Structures are given as C-alpha cells and as structure tokens.
C-alpha cells in the first residue's frame, strides 16, 4: 500500500507540472498571436469565469458530498446516503 502511495504521489506531481507548463505555453501562444487587446482580455475573463464555476463545484463536492457519503458508509446506510431517515424510494 505504501509503495502505491509513493507512485501515485509522483504521478500526481508530474501531472501537475505538465498542466502548469501547458498553461504557460497556452498563455504565451495567445499573447504572441493576439498581444494586449480587448479580445485577449475577453478570452481570459471567459476562461477564468468557467474555471471558477468548475472549482466551486469541485469544492462543493469535496466539502459536502464526500463527508456525507463517508458518514453513510460508517452508519451502513448504503446507497441511501442522501436520505434523511429510513425512506426507501423506488423509481421503477
């Protein structure tokens, strides 16, 4: 288990470095072709707004859904981890 953790840590580090370098290359390419202009500013604003929405949803999942699911697994509620009590709904 410990060796897998080290391997996954290295893979995560390499993926992070790759993403940072590719983002830098993207920004350099946009700056080279478009320079400082309104269209470049609009691109970066649109990109950052979409990125903020994705990060907001990601943080919500991490901070709300995951602890709820872990609590449900500990209390052996199974797939009904989002229900408040003993309700069992059938959608068939």
C-alpha positions as a Markdown table, in Angstrom:
| # | Residue | x | y | z |
|---|---|---|---|---|
| 1 | Unk | 0.0 | 0.0 | 0.0 |
| 2 | Unk | 2.8 | 2.4 | 0.9 |
| 3 | Unk | 4.6 | 1.9 | -2.4 |
| 4 | Unk | 1.4 | 2.7 | -4.3 |
| 5 | Unk | 1.0 | 5.9 | -2.4 |
| 6 | Unk | 4.5 | 7.0 | -3.4 |
| 7 | Unk | 3.8 | 6.1 | -7.0 |
| 8 | Unk | 0.5 | 7.9 | -7.1 |
| 9 | Unk | 2.2 | 11.0 | -5.4 |
| 10 | Unk | 4.9 | 11.1 | -8.1 |
| 11 | Unk | 2.2 | 10.7 | -10.9 |
| 12 | Unk | 0.2 | 13.5 | -9.4 |
| 13 | Unk | 3.3 | 15.7 | -9.2 |
| 14 | Unk | 4.2 | 15.0 | -12.8 |
| 15 | Unk | 0.6 | 15.7 | -14.0 |
| 16 | Unk | 0.6 | 19.0 | -12.0 |
| 17 | Unk | 3.9 | 20.1 | -13.5 |
| 18 | Unk | 2.7 | 19.1 | -17.0 |
| 19 | Unk | -0.6 | 21.1 | -16.6 |
| 20 | Unk | 1.3 | 24.2 | -15.3 |
| 21 | Unk | 3.8 | 24.1 | -18.2 |
| 22 | Unk | 1.0 | 23.6 | -20.8 |
| 23 | Unk | -1.0 | 26.5 | -19.3 |
| 24 | Unk | 2.1 | 28.7 | -19.5 |
| 25 | Unk | 2.6 | 27.7 | -23.2 |
| 26 | Unk | -1.1 | 28.4 | -23.9 |
| 27 | Unk | -0.8 | 31.9 | -22.4 |
| 28 | Unk | 2.4 | 32.6 | -24.3 |
| 29 | Unk | 0.8 | 31.5 | -27.6 |
| 30 | Unk | -2.3 | 33.7 | -27.0 |
| 31 | Unk | 0.0 | 36.6 | -26.1 |
| 32 | Unk | 2.2 | 36.1 | -29.2 |
| 33 | Unk | -0.7 | 36.0 | -31.6 |
| 34 | Unk | -3.1 | 38.5 | -30.1 |
| 35 | Unk | -1.0 | 40.7 | -27.9 |
| 36 | Unk | -2.7 | 43.0 | -25.5 |
| 37 | Unk | -6.2 | 43.6 | -26.8 |
| 38 | Unk | -9.9 | 43.5 | -25.9 |
| 39 | Unk | -10.3 | 40.1 | -27.5 |
| 40 | Unk | -7.5 | 38.7 | -25.4 |
| 41 | Unk | -9.0 | 40.2 | -22.2 |
| 42 | Unk | -12.4 | 38.7 | -23.1 |
| 43 | Unk | -10.8 | 35.3 | -23.6 |
| 44 | Unk | -9.1 | 35.4 | -20.2 |
| 45 | Unk | -12.2 | 36.6 | -18.4 |
| 46 | Unk | -14.3 | 33.9 | -20.0 |
| 47 | Unk | -11.7 | 31.3 | -19.2 |
| 48 | Unk | -11.4 | 32.4 | -15.6 |
| 49 | Unk | -15.2 | 32.5 | -15.1 |
| 50 | Unk | -15.6 | 29.0 | -16.3 |
| 51 | Unk | -12.7 | 27.9 | -14.2 |
| 52 | Unk | -14.3 | 29.5 | -11.1 |
| 53 | Unk | -17.5 | 27.6 | -11.7 |
| 54 | Unk | -15.7 | 24.3 | -12.0 |
| 55 | Unk | -13.6 | 25.0 | -8.9 |
| 56 | Unk | -16.8 | 26.0 | -6.9 |
| 57 | Unk | -18.5 | 22.7 | -7.9 |
| 58 | Unk | -15.4 | 20.7 | -7.1 |
| 59 | Unk | -15.0 | 22.3 | -3.7 |
| 60 | Unk | -18.7 | 21.7 | -3.0 |
| 61 | Unk | -18.4 | 18.0 | -3.8 |
| 62 | Unk | -15.3 | 17.7 | -1.7 |
| 63 | Unk | -16.7 | 19.6 | 1.3 |
| 64 | Unk | -20.3 | 18.4 | 1.3 |
| 65 | Unk | -20.9 | 15.2 | -0.6 |
| 66 | Unk | -17.8 | 13.2 | 0.3 |
| 67 | Unk | -18.1 | 13.6 | 4.1 |
| 68 | Unk | -21.8 | 12.8 | 3.9 |
| 69 | Unk | -21.0 | 9.6 | 1.9 |
| 70 | Unk | -18.3 | 8.6 | 4.3 |
| 71 | Unk | -20.7 | 9.1 | 7.2 |
| 72 | Unk | -23.3 | 7.0 | 5.4 |
| 73 | Unk | -20.8 | 4.2 | 4.9 |
| 74 | Unk | -19.8 | 4.2 | 8.5 |
| 75 | Unk | -23.5 | 4.0 | 9.5 |
| 76 | Unk | -24.2 | 1.3 | 6.9 |
| 77 | Unk | -26.9 | 3.2 | 5.0 |
| 78 | Unk | -25.5 | 2.0 | 1.7 |
| 79 | Unk | -26.8 | 3.7 | -1.4 |
| 80 | Unk | -29.4 | 5.7 | 0.6 |
| 81 | Unk | -26.7 | 8.1 | 2.0 |
| 82 | Unk | -28.5 | 11.2 | 0.9 |
| 83 | Unk | -31.8 | 10.3 | 2.5 |
| 84 | Unk | -32.5 | 11.7 | 6.0 |
| 85 | Unk | -34.1 | 8.7 | 7.5 |
| 86 | Unk | -35.4 | 5.3 | 6.7 |
| 87 | Unk | -37.1 | 6.3 | 3.4 |
| 88 | Unk | -36.6 | 3.9 | 0.6 |
| 89 | Unk | -37.8 | 5.4 | -2.7 |
| 90 | Unk | -38.4 | 3.2 | -5.7 |
| 91 | Unk | -38.2 | 4.8 | -9.2 |
| 92 | Unk | -39.4 | 1.8 | -11.1 |
